[in-house]
Amino acid sequence: MTLPTADFTYIADMVRKESAIVLTPAKDYLVQARLLPVAQQHGLSGVPQLVSELRTRNDPQLRQQVVEALTTNETSWFRDNDPYRLLGSTVLPEVAAAARAANRPVRIWSAACSTGQEPYSIAIVLRENLPPGVRYELVASDLSAEMVARAQAGRFSQLEMNRGLPASLLVRYFDREGAHWRVGPDLRRDLSFNRINLAAPLPALGTFDIVFIRNVLIYFDVDTKRGVLDRVRRLLRPGGWLFLGAAETTMGVTSEFVRAQDAKTSAYRLRVADPAPAGAAGVR
């Protein structure tokens, strides 16, 4: 049974306004599956009554709960593997050398971090590959306050740990807590979490050498993608690295990035402006 068209349109418009995520009518089943538990939690008979409550009550917390329920949070350790291989083998040696020469830390942003597997995976690659003496700062963020809280807690079930994390890294960087595992102090060090809406103006984050914004753009329309990538571009150092999801690309969206030669992963470099021709200085 599908939602009444007016109810689906109301939810879709609200989610797009709050998060820029586009919900097509084909996602009707997803909307109902994700929102039924929310309705039941509030003692409502179903999703239509939930929509009625949203229409009649000015309740920001309920709106946020609905938006967060419809945010996809699929994740795993070292997801797709190739981005992390490229990060460790090619990107970090170059970035670390530049950071050391400038006496500054390597800075990385894991946007849309979900429950935390991505930033902790990045932290493992940093711990395993950065030369001694090179510092780093890792910023992780997500639209969902719930996801940020879960990621910051760093506590995972055995089933979650089995999704992509080698046993050798499990025992090296995590502590056992009954049936769960908790992130150890080495991975927590130099890692901060924030709630950030990528489709809105960004807070002051400083500049980054590398940005992971994987499997997010696929949920946005072209104009929103362009806006997100433009905001990311402004935070990247010249020649900085951008990692997208396997099904994502900057082509047709922006010309500010150049795809890296490694064809196995969606990795891009921020295009460096061509130097001005000789004699151009002072020309108006």
ZIGI-V94236 format. One record per residue. RES is the residue in one small letter. PSI is psi as a letter, one per 30 degrees, with the letter a starting at -180 (* if undefined). D_FIRST is the distance of its C-alpha to the first C-alpha in Angstrom with 1 decimal. Layout:
# ZIGI-V94236
res = (RES/RES)
psi = (PSI/PSI)
d_first = (D_FIRST/D_FIRST)
This chain:
# ZIGI-V94236
res = (m/t/l/p/t/a/d/f/t/y/i/a/d/m/v/r/k/e/s/a/i/v/l/t/p/a/k/d/y/l/v/q/a/r/l/l/p/v/a/q/q/h/g/l/s/g/v/p/q/l/v/s/e/l/r/t/r/n/d/p/q/l/r/q/q/v/v/e/a/l/t/t/n/e/t/s/w/f/r/d/n/d/p/y/r/l/l/g/s/t/v/l/p/e/v/a/a/a/a/r/a/a/n/r/p/v/r/i/w/s/a/a/c/s/t/g/q/e/p/y/s/i/a/i/v/l/r/e/n/l/p/p/g/v/r/y/e/l/v/a/s/d/l/s/a/e/m/v/a/r/a/q/a/g/r/f/s/q/l/e/m/n/r/g/l/p/a/s/l/l/v/r/y/f/d/r/e/g/a/h/w/r/v/g/p/d/l/r/r/d/l/s/f/n/r/i/n/l/a/a/p/l/p/a/l/g/t/f/d/i/v/f/i/r/n/v/l/i/y/f/d/v/d/t/k/r/g/v/l/d/r/v/r/r/l/l/r/p/g/g/w/l/f/l/g/a/a/e/t/t/m/g/v/t/s/e/f/v/r/a/q/d/a/k/t/s/a/y/r/l/r/v/a/d/p/a/p/a/g/a/a/g/v/r)
psi = (k/l/k/k/e/e/e/e/e/e/e/e/e/e/e/e/e/e/f/g/k/k/j/l/f/f/g/e/e/e/e/e/e/e/f/e/e/e/e/e/e/g/g/l/f/a/e/e/e/e/e/e/e/e/e/f/k/i/j/e/e/e/e/e/e/e/e/e/f/g/k/k/h/k/l/l/k/h/k/f/e/e/e/e/e/e/e/e/e/e/e/e/e/e/e/e/e/e/e/e/e/g/h/l/l/k/k/k/k/j/l/h/f/b/g/f/e/e/e/e/e/e/e/e/e/e/e/f/f/k/l/k/f/k/l/l/k/k/k/k/l/l/e/k/e/e/e/e/e/e/e/e/e/h/k/k/l/e/e/e/f/f/i/f/j/k/e/e/e/e/f/e/f/l/k/k/i/b/g/l/k/k/k/l/e/e/f/f/k/g/k/l/k/l/j/k/j/f/f/l/k/k/l/j/f/a/l/l/e/k/k/j/i/k/h/e/f/f/f/l/l/e/e/e/e/e/e/e/e/e/e/e/e/f/f/k/l/k/g/l/k/k/k/l/l/f/g/l/l/f/k/f/e/l/g/f/k/k/k/l/f/j/f/f/l/i/k/l/k/k/k/k/k/k/k/k/l/k/f/f/k/f/k/*)
d_first = (0.0/3.8/6.8/9.3/11.8/14.5/13.1/12.5/15.9/17.5/16.6/17.6/20.8/21.7/21.4/23.4/26.0/26.4/26.4/26.4/23.4/21.4/17.6/16.4/13.0/12.9/12.8/9.4/8.7/12.2/12.0/9.5/11.5/14.7/14.3/13.1/16.6/18.1/16.5/17.7/21.1/21.6/20.8/17.7/14.8/12.1/11.5/11.7/15.0/16.1/15.9/17.8/20.4/20.8/21.5/24.0/25.7/28.0/27.3/28.2/27.6/24.0/23.5/25.3/23.2/20.0/21.7/23.2/19.9/18.7/22.1/22.3/25.1/25.7/29.4/32.2/36.0/37.8/34.6/35.5/39.1/40.9/40.7/42.4/45.0/45.8/46.0/48.5/50.6/50.9/49.5/50.9/54.5/54.7/53.0/55.0/58.3/57.6/56.6/59.7/62.0/60.6/60.8/57.2/54.1/51.4/48.4/44.8/41.4/38.3/35.6/32.0/33.3/30.2/31.4/34.9/35.3/36.3/39.1/40.4/40.5/42.4/44.7/45.5/46.4/48.6/50.3/50.9/52.2/53.7/57.5/59.3/59.9/57.0/54.8/51.1/48.6/44.9/42.3/38.6/35.9/32.1/29.9/28.5/31.0/29.5/30.0/33.5/34.3/33.2/35.1/38.1/38.1/38.4/37.3/35.3/34.3/35.9/32.7/32.5/36.2/35.8/33.7/36.6/39.5/42.7/44.3/47.5/45.9/43.9/47.2/49.0/46.7/44.7/45.7/44.3/42.8/41.9/38.8/38.3/40.2/41.4/42.6/46.4/48.7/49.5/46.0/45.6/48.8/48.6/44.8/43.1/39.5/38.1/34.9/34.8/32.4/33.3/32.1/34.5/38.3/39.5/41.8/45.3/45.0/48.2/48.5/47.1/48.4/45.0/41.3/38.3/35.2/33.2/29.5/28.9/29.7/27.0/24.5/26.7/27.6/31.2/32.8/31.5/32.6/36.0/36.3/35.5/38.0/40.6/40.4/40.7/43.6/45.5/45.4/46.6/50.3/51.8/50.8/48.1/45.4/41.7/39.2/35.8/33.0/33.5/31.1/32.5/35.6/37.7/38.4/37.4/36.9/40.4/43.8/45.0/44.2/45.7/44.0/46.1/47.8/46.0/43.3/41.4/39.8/38.6/41.6/43.2/46.5/46.9/49.1/52.7/54.3/57.1/60.5/62.2/64.9/68.4/69.9/66.6/67.3/68.2/66.9/65.2)
